[in-house]
Amino acid sequence: LCAYCSPMIPRLYPVQFRSKNGALLENKLTLYSLEETIHAVEGRIIDSSLAGGEGAPELGCPKLESEESFGPMLGELMDKDFPTDHLSNRWCVVQTGKCSITAKYKLCIRGGARGVLLMDPPDAVAEDEDKVARINLGEGESLSSMIPVVYVAHNSSFWASLQSETKISVGPGVGRRPRPGYAISKGGIRAYNADTGQWRTYNEHLFGAVQWFEQSRVRELLFVCTGSYKLLALNISDPDSGLPVVSEMSDSVACRRNPLFRDYHVVDFKQQGHYYTALVDGSVRNEIYVYDTSKLSSWRQVAKVDADWEHGWYGMGQVVASHDGSKLLITWHCSTLYCGQRDGSSGFQPGERLYILGLDGLSDGTEPHVIGIVDLPMSKGSIVRDVDCDSLDICLASMSWDGIVAIDIGGGMNRFRVIAQHSATFHGDEVPESAAFARMATGAQKVYPSPKSPGKFFVERWSLNVSCFTDGAPLSH
């Protein structure tokens, strides 16, 4: 299956296998890890109704459930029997939605499929660069019982071709050429010297692809999540000489795939002579792990935060530290549309709050605890896109089309209150309710405090051409 061989072939997305405790499982079942080619096997769209499944047959759901649920064990599907040869030795083709990808995948296995081709439905977010399929293995399940799987974006022409049981070949021996201009990266990290105008590549012998990297604000370190989901800390004090690895953590929680719009994975801060690093769980869990990293050779966990205040297991947004490292600020990305409703008279709903955690006393064993909650003036479906603070303890939060608010986290009479707000600059074209998710990509976005002028912030403003979007153009364009 070649993503660039034909305009009919849609965009490819990664697939991960995870254990019961969330650990990433190395496998040879996904497109870029297959060692042999599955040649010319017919694809058949699943009809789950034949096996007593629920919902639209082509959605392949054993039962309707949250798409974020862990999913069933294979043994739980033993009573799901398809007619003879319905899926046997074929590609099981199924659209995502209405239940977990794990459930769809295992139902295909139960039907005797040779492989699974997952495709997004027509109304999915077009070409979402952060999308990933997660297949969960329960206790006692092993990769030896699993089958190859490929995940693609929706393409109407490709979907139509599958209606006639198109033969599909997948693997390294397909024999297609990549798109023009394609080149294999050396891997590693590239650094640009603005004085000489030269690029240099470092550590290409240690890792290839990079999921993300973030620079510490309190020391000369660069945290890197590699393609193999290892978290590395690189010394960047003398980039002309090299970027040596000074610390490594395998399968770090911060390297797990993050929800769309979460930009921060590592929060590095200094307090009372100690350096601390908070790792934000990149899966659907609302968890933060805090380590004493004064000695980078030996990370020592000092605290764990279960951020379940707005939702039990998903929806946590950005996590940032105050300028002096005494507080953590936590926002939410699930909004009132997904966090659910809460009874009360305040008028604010789950997802419309900013939480402030006190970090004083970490060296003495004091757990981080909530010291402030700020209700934010947000409209239905909005999210806090970003938040950051300056040395005056003034923080600016961006709320997409709702604009920006300034929050005081200092010690005065306005402590933990919104002290100013502005939205007019960030208003744009009205986004229809049918495409409400696109509102998150409009208005106020990233926030940057000035390093030289406390009290001054720079804010990104995004605009959306609604007519082009509603005509089918993806957000990435």
TORKOL-4160 file (C-alpha; in steps of 0.2 Angstrom, whole numbers, padded with zeros to 4 digits, m for minus):
477
<pt num="1" X="0000" Y="0000" Z="0000"/>
<pt num="2" X="0009" Y="0016" Z="m0006"/>
<pt num="3" X="0002" Y="0033" Z="0001"/>
<pt num="4" X="0009" Y="0042" Z="m0014"/>
<pt num="5" X="0008" Y="0031" Z="m0029"/>
<pt num="6" X="m0010" Y="0036" Z="m0034"/>
<pt num="7" X="m0021" Y="0050" Z="m0030"/>
<pt num="8" X="m0034" Y="0037" Z="m0025"/>
<pt num="9" X="m0023" Y="0031" Z="m0010"/>
<pt num="10" X="m0027" Y="0041" Z="0005"/>
<pt num="11" X="m0016" Y="0047" Z="0019"/>
<pt num="12" X="m0009" Y="0034" Z="0031"/>
<pt num="13" X="m0009" Y="0035" Z="0050"/>
<pt num="14" X="0001" Y="0026" Z="0063"/>
<pt num="15" X="m0005" Y="0011" Z="0073"/>
<pt num="16" X="0001" Y="0007" Z="0090"/>
<pt num="17" X="m0001" Y="m0009" Z="0100"/>
<pt num="18" X="m0002" Y="m0006" Z="0119"/>
<pt num="19" X="m0002" Y="m0018" Z="0134"/>
<pt num="20" X="m0014" Y="m0017" Z="0148"/>
<pt num="21" X="m0004" Y="m0005" Z="0158"/>
<pt num="22" X="m0001" Y="0006" Z="0142"/>
<pt num="23" X="0016" Y="0001" Z="0137"/>
<pt num="24" X="0020" Y="0002" Z="0119"/>
<pt num="25" X="0023" Y="m0015" Z="0111"/>
<pt num="26" X="0035" Y="m0017" Z="0097"/>
<pt num="27" X="0028" Y="m0027" Z="0083"/>
<pt num="28" X="0029" Y="m0032" Z="0065"/>
<pt num="29" X="0011" Y="m0030" Z="0061"/>
<pt num="30" X="0009" Y="m0012" Z="0055"/>
<pt num="31" X="0014" Y="m0005" Z="0038"/>
<pt num="32" X="0031" Y="0001" Z="0042"/>
<pt num="33" X="0036" Y="m0014" Z="0052"/>
<pt num="34" X="0030" Y="m0028" Z="0041"/>
<pt num="35" X="0044" Y="m0039" Z="0035"/>
<pt num="36" X="0034" Y="m0048" Z="0021"/>
<pt num="37" X="0021" Y="m0043" Z="0009"/>
<pt num="38" X="0003" Y="m0048" Z="0009"/>
<pt num="39" X="0000" Y="m0050" Z="m0010"/>
<pt num="40" X="m0017" Y="m0047" Z="m0019"/>
<pt num="41" X="m0029" Y="m0052" Z="m0005"/>
<pt num="42" X="m0047" Y="m0046" Z="m0008"/>
<pt num="43" X="m0054" Y="m0033" Z="0004"/>
<pt num="44" X="m0072" Y="m0035" Z="0010"/>
<pt num="45" X="m0081" Y="m0022" Z="0020"/>
<pt num="46" X="m0086" Y="m0030" Z="0037"/>
<pt num="47" X="m0105" Y="m0033" Z="0040"/>
<pt num="48" X="m0105" Y="m0034" Z="0058"/>
<pt num="49" X="m0124" Y="m0037" Z="0058"/>
<pt num="50" X="m0120" Y="m0055" Z="0052"/>
<pt num="51" X="m0111" Y="m0058" Z="0068"/>
<pt num="52" X="m0124" Y="m0050" Z="0080"/>
<pt num="53" X="m0115" Y="m0034" Z="0081"/>
<pt num="54" X="m0123" Y="m0017" Z="0085"/>
<pt num="55" X="m0124" Y="m0001" Z="0075"/>
<pt num="56" X="m0121" Y="0002" Z="0057"/>
<pt num="57" X="m0115" Y="m0014" Z="0049"/>
<pt num="58" X="m0100" Y="m0006" Z="0041"/>
<pt num="59" X="m0094" Y="0001" Z="0057"/>
<pt num="60" X="m0090" Y="m0016" Z="0064"/>
<pt num="61" X="m0095" Y="m0014" Z="0082"/>
<pt num="62" X="m0098" Y="m0029" Z="0093"/>
<pt num="63" X="m0107" Y="m0016" Z="0104"/>
<pt num="64" X="m0109" Y="0002" Z="0104"/>
<pt num="65" X="m0097" Y="0011" Z="0117"/>
<pt num="66" X="m0086" Y="0025" Z="0119"/>
<pt num="67" X="m0072" Y="0026" Z="0105"/>
<pt num="68" X="m0060" Y="0029" Z="0120"/>
<pt num="69" X="m0064" Y="0013" Z="0129"/>
<pt num="70" X="m0051" Y="0000" Z="0132"/>
<pt num="71" X="m0060" Y="m0013" Z="0121"/>
<pt num="72" X="m0064" Y="m0031" Z="0123"/>
<pt num="73" X="m0053" Y="m0047" Z="0125"/>
<pt num="74" X="m0053" Y="m0059" Z="0110"/>
<pt num="75" X="m0061" Y="m0072" Z="0121"/>
<pt num="76" X="m0076" Y="m0060" Z="0124"/>
<pt num="77" X="m0080" Y="m0061" Z="0105"/>
<pt num="78" X="m0081" Y="m0080" Z="0104"/>
<pt num="79" X="m0100" Y="m0080" Z="0102"/>
<pt num="80" X="m0098" Y="m0069" Z="0086"/>
<pt num="81" X="m0098" Y="m0080" Z="0071"/>
<pt num="82" X="m0098" Y="m0075" Z="0053"/>
<pt num="83" X="m0105" Y="m0085" Z="0039"/>
<pt num="84" X="m0092" Y="m0097" Z="0031"/>
<pt num="85" X="m0079" Y="m0088" Z="0021"/>
<pt num="86" X="m0086" Y="m0071" Z="0024"/>
<pt num="87" X="m0070" Y="m0063" Z="0030"/>
<pt num="88" X="m0058" Y="m0079" Z="0030"/>
<pt num="89" X="m0041" Y="m0074" Z="0022"/>
<pt num="90" X="m0047" Y="m0057" Z="0016"/>
<pt num="91" X="m0043" Y="m0039" Z="0021"/>
<pt num="92" X="m0057" Y="m0034" Z="0034"/>
<pt num="93" X="m0061" Y="m0016" Z="0029"/>
<pt num="94" X="m0070" Y="m0006" Z="0042"/>
<pt num="95" X="m0073" Y="0013" Z="0046"/>
<pt num="96" X="m0069" Y="0020" Z="0063"/>
<pt num="97" X="m0082" Y="0027" Z="0075"/>
<pt num="98" X="m0096" Y="0022" Z="0087"/>
<pt num="99" X="m0084" Y="0010" Z="0097"/>
<pt num="100" X="m0066" Y="0008" Z="0100"/>
<pt num="101" X="m0054" Y="0003" Z="0086"/>
<pt num="102" X="m0048" Y="m0012" Z="0097"/>
<pt num="103" X="m0066" Y="m0019" Z="0096"/>
<pt num="104" X="m0067" Y="m0017" Z="0077"/>
<pt num="105" X="m0049" Y="m0025" Z="0075"/>
<pt num="106" X="m0053" Y="m0040" Z="0086"/>
<pt num="107" X="m0070" Y="m0043" Z="0078"/>
<pt num="108" X="m0061" Y="m0044" Z="0061"/>
<pt num="109" X="m0049" Y="m0057" Z="0069"/>
<pt num="110" X="m0063" Y="m0067" Z="0076"/>
<pt num="111" X="m0070" Y="m0067" Z="0058"/>
<pt num="112" X="m0054" Y="m0075" Z="0052"/>
<pt num="113" X="m0047" Y="m0060" Z="0042"/>
<pt num="114" X="m0030" Y="m0060" Z="0035"/>
<pt num="115" X="m0028" Y="m0041" Z="0039"/>
<pt num="116" X="m0037" Y="m0026" Z="0044"/>
<pt num="117" X="m0039" Y="m0010" Z="0034"/>
<pt num="118" X="m0046" Y="0005" Z="0045"/>
<pt num="119" X="m0053" Y="0020" Z="0036"/>
<pt num="120" X="m0060" Y="0036" Z="0044"/>
<pt num="121" X="m0078" Y="0040" Z="0040"/>
<pt num="122" X="m0082" Y="0055" Z="0028"/>
<pt num="123" X="m0086" Y="0067" Z="0042"/>
<pt num="124" X="m0069" Y="0064" Z="0051"/>
<pt num="125" X="m0057" Y="0078" Z="0053"/>
<pt num="126" X="m0048" Y="0079" Z="0036"/>
<pt num="127" X="m0030" Y="0074" Z="0037"/>
<pt num="128" X="m0027" Y="0076" Z="0055"/>
<pt num="129" X="m0008" Y="0075" Z="0057"/>
<pt num="130" X="m0009" Y="0070" Z="0076"/>
<pt num="131" X="m0021" Y="0055" Z="0073"/>
<pt num="132" X="m0016" Y="0037" Z="0078"/>
<pt num="133" X="m0025" Y="0021" Z="0080"/>
<pt num="134" X="m0022" Y="0012" Z="0097"/>
<pt num="135" X="m0025" Y="m0007" Z="0099"/>
<pt num="136" X="m0026" Y="m0013" Z="0117"/>
<pt num="137" X="m0020" Y="m0030" Z="0122"/>
<pt num="138" X="m0028" Y="m0036" Z="0138"/>
<pt num="139" X="m0020" Y="m0048" Z="0151"/>
<pt num="140" X="m0015" Y="m0064" Z="0143"/>
<pt num="141" X="m0016" Y="m0058" Z="0125"/>
<pt num="142" X="m0001" Y="m0058" Z="0114"/>
<pt num="143" X="0005" Y="m0051" Z="0098"/>
<pt num="144" X="0006" Y="m0069" Z="0091"/>
<pt num="145" X="m0013" Y="m0069" Z="0090"/>
<pt num="146" X="m0014" Y="m0052" Z="0081"/>
<pt num="147" X="m0015" Y="m0049" Z="0062"/>
<pt num="148" X="m0008" Y="m0035" Z="0051"/>
<pt num="149" X="m0017" Y="m0018" Z="0051"/>
<pt num="150" X="m0017" Y="m0002" Z="0041"/>
<pt num="151" X="m0025" Y="0015" Z="0045"/>
<pt num="152" X="m0030" Y="0027" Z="0032"/>
<pt num="153" X="m0039" Y="0044" Z="0030"/>
<pt num="154" X="m0056" Y="0044" Z="0021"/>
<pt num="155" X="m0056" Y="0044" Z="0002"/>
<pt num="156" X="m0072" Y="0043" Z="m0007"/>
<pt num="157" X="m0065" Y="0035" Z="m0023"/>
<pt num="158" X="m0054" Y="0022" Z="m0013"/>
<pt num="159" X="m0070" Y="0018" Z="m0002"/>
<pt num="160" X="m0080" Y="0016" Z="m0018"/>
<pt num="161" X="m0067" Y="0004" Z="m0026"/>
<pt num="162" X="m0068" Y="m0007" Z="m0010"/>
<pt num="163" X="m0086" Y="m0010" Z="m0013"/>
<pt num="164" X="m0081" Y="m0022" Z="m0027"/>
<pt num="165" X="m0069" Y="m0033" Z="m0016"/>
<pt num="166" X="m0054" Y="m0024" Z="m0023"/>
<pt num="167" X="m0038" Y="m0034" Z="m0021"/>
<pt num="168" X="m0025" Y="m0026" Z="m0010"/>
<pt num="169" X="m0007" Y="m0029" Z="m0008"/>
<pt num="170" X="0002" Y="m0022" Z="0008"/>
<pt num="171" X="0021" Y="m0023" Z="0013"/>
<pt num="172" X="0038" Y="m0019" Z="0008"/>
<pt num="173" X="0037" Y="m0029" Z="m0009"/>
<pt num="174" X="0023" Y="m0019" Z="m0016"/>
<pt num="175" X="0035" Y="m0012" Z="m0029"/>
<pt num="176" X="0029" Y="0006" Z="m0030"/>
<pt num="177" X="0040" Y="0022" Z="m0030"/>
<pt num="178" X="0038" Y="0036" Z="m0018"/>
<pt num="179" X="0033" Y="0054" Z="m0023"/>
<pt num="180" X="0045" Y="0065" Z="m0032"/>
<pt num="181" X="0058" Y="0073" Z="m0021"/>
<pt num="182" X="0057" Y="0060" Z="m0008"/>
<pt num="183" X="0073" Y="0057" Z="0002"/>
<pt num="184" X="0077" Y="0047" Z="0017"/>
<pt num="185" X="0082" Y="0058" Z="0032"/>
<pt num="186" X="0098" Y="0055" Z="0041"/>
<pt num="187" X="0088" Y="0056" Z="0057"/>
<pt num="188" X="0095" Y="0064" Z="0073"/>
<pt num="189" X="0093" Y="0082" Z="0077"/>
<pt num="190" X="0098" Y="0097" Z="0065"/>
<pt num="191" X="0105" Y="0113" Z="0072"/>
<pt num="192" X="0106" Y="0129" Z="0062"/>
<pt num="193" X="0120" Y="0142" Z="0066"/>
<pt num="194" X="0113" Y="0159" Z="0062"/>
<pt num="195" X="0130" Y="0167" Z="0061"/>
<pt num="196" X="0138" Y="0155" Z="0048"/>
<pt num="197" X="0122" Y="0150" Z="0040"/>
<pt num="198" X="0126" Y="0132" Z="0041"/>
<pt num="199" X="0116" Y="0116" Z="0046"/>
<pt num="200" X="0124" Y="0102" Z="0057"/>
<pt num="201" X="0116" Y="0085" Z="0061"/>
<pt num="202" X="0119" Y="0077" Z="0078"/>
<pt num="203" X="0115" Y="0060" Z="0085"/>
<pt num="204" X="0109" Y="0052" Z="0068"/>
<pt num="205" X="0118" Y="0036" Z="0074"/>
<pt num="206" X="0107" Y="0035" Z="0089"/>
<pt num="207" X="0089" Y="0038" Z="0083"/>
<pt num="208" X="0080" Y="0042" Z="0067"/>
<pt num="209" X="0063" Y="0050" Z="0068"/>
<pt num="210" X="0058" Y="0062" Z="0081"/>
<pt num="211" X="0040" Y="0063" Z="0088"/>
<pt num="212" X="0044" Y="0080" Z="0096"/>
<pt num="213" X="0057" Y="0090" Z="0106"/>
<pt num="214" X="0055" Y="0104" Z="0119"/>
<pt num="215" X="0069" Y="0115" Z="0127"/>
<pt num="216" X="0070" Y="0117" Z="0145"/>
<pt num="217" X="0067" Y="0135" Z="0152"/>
<pt num="218" X="0078" Y="0134" Z="0167"/>
<pt num="219" X="0094" Y="0124" Z="0160"/>
<pt num="220" X="0103" Y="0120" Z="0144"/>
<pt num="221" X="0093" Y="0104" Z="0140"/>
<pt num="222" X="0083" Y="0098" Z="0125"/>
<pt num="223" X="0071" Y="0085" Z="0129"/>
<pt num="224" X="0068" Y="0073" Z="0113"/>
<pt num="225" X="0055" Y="0060" Z="0111"/>
<pt num="226" X="0062" Y="0048" Z="0097"/>
<pt num="227" X="0053" Y="0038" Z="0085"/>
<pt num="228" X="0055" Y="0022" Z="0096"/>
<pt num="229" X="0047" Y="0032" Z="0110"/>
<pt num="230" X="0062" Y="0035" Z="0121"/>
<pt num="231" X="0064" Y="0051" Z="0130"/>
<pt num="232" X="0081" Y="0058" Z="0129"/>
<pt num="233" X="0089" Y="0074" Z="0137"/>
<pt num="234" X="0102" Y="0082" Z="0126"/>
<pt num="235" X="0115" Y="0095" Z="0133"/>
<pt num="236" X="0114" Y="0110" Z="0121"/>
<pt num="237" X="0126" Y="0121" Z="0130"/>
<pt num="238" X="0139" Y="0120" Z="0116"/>
<pt num="239" X="0129" Y="0115" Z="0100"/>
<pt num="240" X="0145" Y="0118" Z="0089"/>
<pt num="241" X="0154" Y="0104" Z="0098"/>
<pt num="242" X="0139" Y="0092" Z="0099"/>
<pt num="243" X="0123" Y="0088" Z="0108"/>
<pt num="244" X="0127" Y="0074" Z="0119"/>
<pt num="245" X="0114" Y="0063" Z="0127"/>
<pt num="246" X="0115" Y="0065" Z="0146"/>
<pt num="247" X="0099" Y="0055" Z="0151"/>
<pt num="248" X="0087" Y="0042" Z="0143"/>
<pt num="249" X="0071" Y="0035" Z="0148"/>
<pt num="250" X="0063" Y="0020" Z="0138"/>
<pt num="251" X="0044" Y="0021" Z="0134"/>
<pt num="252" X="0041" Y="0037" Z="0144"/>
<pt num="253" X="0023" Y="0042" Z="0147"/>
<pt num="254" X="0027" Y="0059" Z="0139"/>
<pt num="255" X="0031" Y="0050" Z="0123"/>
<pt num="256" X="0014" Y="0042" Z="0121"/>
<pt num="257" X="0003" Y="0049" Z="0107"/>
<pt num="258" X="m0004" Y="0065" Z="0113"/>
<pt num="259" X="m0022" Y="0072" Z="0110"/>
<pt num="260" X="m0024" Y="0085" Z="0096"/>
<pt num="261" X="m0018" Y="0103" Z="0102"/>
<pt num="262" X="m0008" Y="0097" Z="0117"/>
<pt num="263" X="0009" Y="0106" Z="0115"/>
<pt num="264" X="0018" Y="0102" Z="0131"/>
<pt num="265" X="0024" Y="0085" Z="0136"/>
<pt num="266" X="0038" Y="0090" Z="0148"/>
<pt num="267" X="0038" Y="0104" Z="0161"/>
<pt num="268" X="0056" Y="0107" Z="0168"/>
<pt num="269" X="0057" Y="0119" Z="0183"/>
<pt num="270" X="0069" Y="0124" Z="0197"/>
<pt num="271" X="0064" Y="0126" Z="0215"/>
<pt num="272" X="0074" Y="0128" Z="0231"/>
<pt num="273" X="0090" Y="0123" Z="0223"/>
<pt num="274" X="0083" Y="0107" Z="0215"/>
<pt num="275" X="0078" Y="0104" Z="0197"/>
<pt num="276" X="0062" Y="0095" Z="0193"/>
<pt num="277" X="0054" Y="0088" Z="0178"/>
<pt num="278" X="0035" Y="0084" Z="0176"/>
<pt num="279" X="0030" Y="0072" Z="0162"/>
<pt num="280" X="0013" Y="0074" Z="0155"/>
<pt num="281" X="0005" Y="0057" Z="0151"/>
<pt num="282" X="0002" Y="0058" Z="0132"/>
<pt num="283" X="m0012" Y="0045" Z="0131"/>
<pt num="284" X="m0030" Y="0047" Z="0137"/>
<pt num="285" X="m0025" Y="0047" Z="0155"/>
<pt num="286" X="m0026" Y="0063" Z="0165"/>
<pt num="287" X="m0009" Y="0060" Z="0174"/>
<pt num="288" X="0007" Y="0070" Z="0178"/>
<pt num="289" X="0023" Y="0062" Z="0185"/>
<pt num="290" X="0035" Y="0073" Z="0194"/>
<pt num="291" X="0053" Y="0068" Z="0195"/>
<pt num="292" X="0068" Y="0076" Z="0204"/>
<pt num="293" X="0081" Y="0077" Z="0190"/>
<pt num="294" X="0094" Y="0087" Z="0199"/>
<pt num="295" X="0105" Y="0071" Z="0194"/>
<pt num="296" X="0100" Y="0068" Z="0176"/>
<pt num="297" X="0109" Y="0051" Z="0177"/>
<pt num="298" X="0096" Y="0045" Z="0190"/>
<pt num="299" X="0078" Y="0052" Z="0189"/>
<pt num="300" X="0069" Y="0050" Z="0206"/>
<pt num="301" X="0050" Y="0051" Z="0206"/>
<pt num="302" X="0043" Y="0062" Z="0220"/>
<pt num="303" X="0025" Y="0064" Z="0215"/>
<pt num="304" X="0011" Y="0059" Z="0204"/>
<pt num="305" X="m0005" Y="0070" Z="0200"/>
<pt num="306" X="m0021" Y="0062" Z="0195"/>
<pt num="307" X="m0030" Y="0076" Z="0187"/>
<pt num="308" X="m0047" Y="0070" Z="0187"/>
<pt num="309" X="m0056" Y="0086" Z="0192"/>
<pt num="310" X="m0065" Y="0089" Z="0176"/>
<pt num="311" X="m0066" Y="0071" Z="0169"/>
<pt num="312" X="m0060" Y="0055" Z="0176"/>
<pt num="313" X="m0049" Y="0049" Z="0162"/>
<pt num="314" X="m0047" Y="0062" Z="0147"/>
<pt num="315" X="m0048" Y="0080" Z="0142"/>
<pt num="316" X="m0033" Y="0087" Z="0151"/>
<pt num="317" X="m0025" Y="0101" Z="0140"/>
<pt num="318" X="m0009" Y="0111" Z="0143"/>
<pt num="319" X="0002" Y="0110" Z="0158"/>
<pt num="320" X="0014" Y="0124" Z="0161"/>
<pt num="321" X="0025" Y="0130" Z="0176"/>
<pt num="322" X="0024" Y="0148" Z="0183"/>
<pt num="323" X="0040" Y="0158" Z="0181"/>
<pt num="324" X="0047" Y="0154" Z="0198"/>
<pt num="325" X="0043" Y="0136" Z="0197"/>
<pt num="326" X="0031" Y="0136" Z="0212"/>
<pt num="327" X="0015" Y="0132" Z="0203"/>
<pt num="328" X="0008" Y="0121" Z="0189"/>
<pt num="329" X="m0006" Y="0128" Z="0178"/>
<pt num="330" X="m0017" Y="0115" Z="0170"/>
<pt num="331" X="m0030" Y="0118" Z="0157"/>
<pt num="332" X="m0044" Y="0107" Z="0148"/>
<pt num="333" X="m0047" Y="0102" Z="0131"/>
<pt num="334" X="m0063" Y="0092" Z="0132"/>
<pt num="335" X="m0074" Y="0108" Z="0135"/>
<pt num="336" X="m0093" Y="0107" Z="0139"/>
<pt num="337" X="m0095" Y="0096" Z="0123"/>
<pt num="338" X="m0086" Y="0081" Z="0130"/>
<pt num="339" X="m0082" Y="0084" Z="0149"/>
<pt num="340" X="m0100" Y="0082" Z="0152"/>
<pt num="341" X="m0112" Y="0092" Z="0163"/>
<pt num="342" X="m0111" Y="0097" Z="0182"/>
<pt num="343" X="m0125" Y="0103" Z="0193"/>
<pt num="344" X="m0122" Y="0119" Z="0202"/>
<pt num="345" X="m0126" Y="0137" Z="0202"/>
<pt num="346" X="m0109" Y="0145" Z="0197"/>
<pt num="347" X="m0115" Y="0145" Z="0178"/>
<pt num="348" X="m0098" Y="0137" Z="0173"/>
<pt num="349" X="m0097" Y="0119" Z="0166"/>
<pt num="350" X="m0083" Y="0106" Z="0166"/>
<pt num="351" X="m0069" Y="0111" Z="0154"/>
<pt num="352" X="m0071" Y="0130" Z="0158"/>
<pt num="353" X="m0059" Y="0131" Z="0172"/>
<pt num="354" X="m0040" Y="0133" Z="0174"/>
<pt num="355" X="m0032" Y="0123" Z="0189"/>
<pt num="356" X="m0017" Y="0130" Z="0199"/>
<pt num="357" X="m0006" Y="0117" Z="0209"/>
<pt num="358" X="0005" Y="0122" Z="0222"/>
<pt num="359" X="0023" Y="0114" Z="0221"/>
<pt num="360" X="0031" Y="0121" Z="0237"/>
<pt num="361" X="0039" Y="0107" Z="0247"/>
<pt num="362" X="0042" Y="0094" Z="0234"/>
<pt num="363" X="0060" Y="0091" Z="0242"/>
<pt num="364" X="0051" Y="0088" Z="0259"/>
<pt num="365" X="0039" Y="0075" Z="0251"/>
<pt num="366" X="0024" Y="0087" Z="0250"/>
<pt num="367" X="0012" Y="0082" Z="0236"/>
<pt num="368" X="0007" Y="0094" Z="0223"/>
<pt num="369" X="m0011" Y="0101" Z="0228"/>
<pt num="370" X="m0024" Y="0112" Z="0220"/>
<pt num="371" X="m0022" Y="0130" Z="0227"/>
<pt num="372" X="m0033" Y="0139" Z="0215"/>
<pt num="373" X="m0047" Y="0137" Z="0202"/>
<pt num="374" X="m0051" Y="0150" Z="0190"/>
<pt num="375" X="m0067" Y="0151" Z="0181"/>
<pt num="376" X="m0065" Y="0156" Z="0163"/>
<pt num="377" X="m0077" Y="0166" Z="0152"/>
<pt num="378" X="m0079" Y="0153" Z="0138"/>
<pt num="379" X="m0093" Y="0149" Z="0126"/>
<pt num="380" X="m0099" Y="0131" Z="0122"/>
<pt num="381" X="m0086" Y="0120" Z="0114"/>
<pt num="382" X="m0072" Y="0132" Z="0116"/>
<pt num="383" X="m0055" Y="0126" Z="0124"/>
<pt num="384" X="m0040" Y="0135" Z="0132"/>
<pt num="385" X="m0028" Y="0133" Z="0117"/>
<pt num="386" X="m0013" Y="0139" Z="0127"/>
<pt num="387" X="m0007" Y="0148" Z="0143"/>
<pt num="388" X="0009" Y="0155" Z="0149"/>
<pt num="389" X="0016" Y="0167" Z="0163"/>
<pt num="390" X="0028" Y="0180" Z="0165"/>
<pt num="391" X="0040" Y="0186" Z="0179"/>
<pt num="392" X="0026" Y="0197" Z="0186"/>
<pt num="393" X="0015" Y="0182" Z="0189"/>
<pt num="394" X="0003" Y="0187" Z="0176"/>
<pt num="395" X="m0003" Y="0173" Z="0165"/>
<pt num="396" X="m0012" Y="0175" Z="0148"/>
<pt num="397" X="m0023" Y="0161" Z="0142"/>
<pt num="398" X="m0029" Y="0160" Z="0124"/>
<pt num="399" X="m0047" Y="0153" Z="0121"/>
<pt num="400" X="m0048" Y="0152" Z="0102"/>
<pt num="401" X="m0063" Y="0162" Z="0096"/>
<pt num="402" X="m0067" Y="0168" Z="0113"/>
<pt num="403" X="m0051" Y="0178" Z="0113"/>
<pt num="404" X="m0039" Y="0180" Z="0128"/>
<pt num="405" X="m0039" Y="0183" Z="0147"/>
<pt num="406" X="m0026" Y="0189" Z="0159"/>
<pt num="407" X="m0025" Y="0180" Z="0176"/>
<pt num="408" X="m0016" Y="0185" Z="0191"/>
<pt num="409" X="m0007" Y="0171" Z="0201"/>
<pt num="410" X="0003" Y="0182" Z="0212"/>
<pt num="411" X="m0001" Y="0186" Z="0231"/>
<pt num="412" X="m0012" Y="0202" Z="0229"/>
<pt num="413" X="m0030" Y="0205" Z="0231"/>
<pt num="414" X="m0033" Y="0198" Z="0213"/>
<pt num="415" X="m0025" Y="0182" Z="0217"/>
<pt num="416" X="m0032" Y="0168" Z="0205"/>
<pt num="417" X="m0044" Y="0179" Z="0196"/>
<pt num="418" X="m0047" Y="0185" Z="0178"/>
<pt num="419" X="m0041" Y="0203" Z="0178"/>
<pt num="420" X="m0044" Y="0207" Z="0160"/>
<pt num="421" X="m0051" Y="0200" Z="0144"/>
<pt num="422" X="m0052" Y="0204" Z="0126"/>
<pt num="423" X="m0060" Y="0195" Z="0111"/>
<pt num="424" X="m0064" Y="0207" Z="0097"/>
<pt num="425" X="m0047" Y="0205" Z="0088"/>
<pt num="426" X="m0049" Y="0187" Z="0087"/>
<pt num="427" X="m0066" Y="0186" Z="0079"/>
<pt num="428" X="m0068" Y="0179" Z="0062"/>
<pt num="429" X="m0080" Y="0171" Z="0050"/>
<pt num="430" X="m0094" Y="0162" Z="0059"/>
<pt num="431" X="m0091" Y="0143" Z="0059"/>
<pt num="432" X="m0107" Y="0133" Z="0057"/>
<pt num="433" X="m0113" Y="0121" Z="0071"/>
<pt num="434" X="m0110" Y="0106" Z="0059"/>
<pt num="435" X="m0091" Y="0110" Z="0059"/>
<pt num="436" X="m0090" Y="0116" Z="0077"/>
<pt num="437" X="m0073" Y="0106" Z="0079"/>
<pt num="438" X="m0065" Y="0118" Z="0067"/>
<pt num="439" X="m0068" Y="0133" Z="0079"/>
<pt num="440" X="m0053" Y="0126" Z="0089"/>
<pt num="441" X="m0042" Y="0131" Z="0074"/>
<pt num="442" X="m0048" Y="0149" Z="0074"/>
<pt num="443" X="m0044" Y="0165" Z="0084"/>
<pt num="444" X="m0031" Y="0166" Z="0098"/>
<pt num="445" X="m0019" Y="0151" Z="0098"/>
<pt num="446" X="m0001" Y="0151" Z="0105"/>
<pt num="447" X="0004" Y="0163" Z="0118"/>
<pt num="448" X="0022" Y="0169" Z="0121"/>
<pt num="449" X="0028" Y="0180" Z="0135"/>
<pt num="450" X="0041" Y="0193" Z="0131"/>
<pt num="451" X="0058" Y="0188" Z="0139"/>
<pt num="452" X="0063" Y="0206" Z="0140"/>
<pt num="453" X="0047" Y="0216" Z="0144"/>
<pt num="454" X="0037" Y="0208" Z="0158"/>
<pt num="455" X="0018" Y="0212" Z="0155"/>
<pt num="456" X="0020" Y="0210" Z="0136"/>
<pt num="457" X="0014" Y="0195" Z="0127"/>
<pt num="458" X="0013" Y="0189" Z="0109"/>
<pt num="459" X="m0002" Y="0180" Z="0103"/>
<pt num="460" X="m0004" Y="0170" Z="0087"/>
<pt num="461" X="m0021" Y="0173" Z="0078"/>
<pt num="462" X="m0028" Y="0160" Z="0066"/>
<pt num="463" X="m0041" Y="0163" Z="0054"/>
<pt num="464" X="m0052" Y="0150" Z="0044"/>
<pt num="465" X="m0059" Y="0152" Z="0026"/>
<pt num="466" X="m0075" Y="0144" Z="0031"/>
<pt num="467" X="m0082" Y="0143" Z="0013"/>
<pt num="468" X="m0066" Y="0133" Z="0007"/>
<pt num="469" X="m0067" Y="0122" Z="0023"/>
<pt num="470" X="m0086" Y="0118" Z="0020"/>
<pt num="471" X="m0082" Y="0114" Z="0002"/>
<pt num="472" X="m0070" Y="0100" Z="0008"/>
<pt num="473" X="m0053" Y="0108" Z="0010"/>
<pt num="474" X="m0044" Y="0100" Z="0025"/>
<pt num="475" X="m0038" Y="0111" Z="0040"/>
<pt num="476" X="m0020" Y="0108" Z="0035"/>
<pt num="477" X="m0022" Y="0118" Z="0019"/>
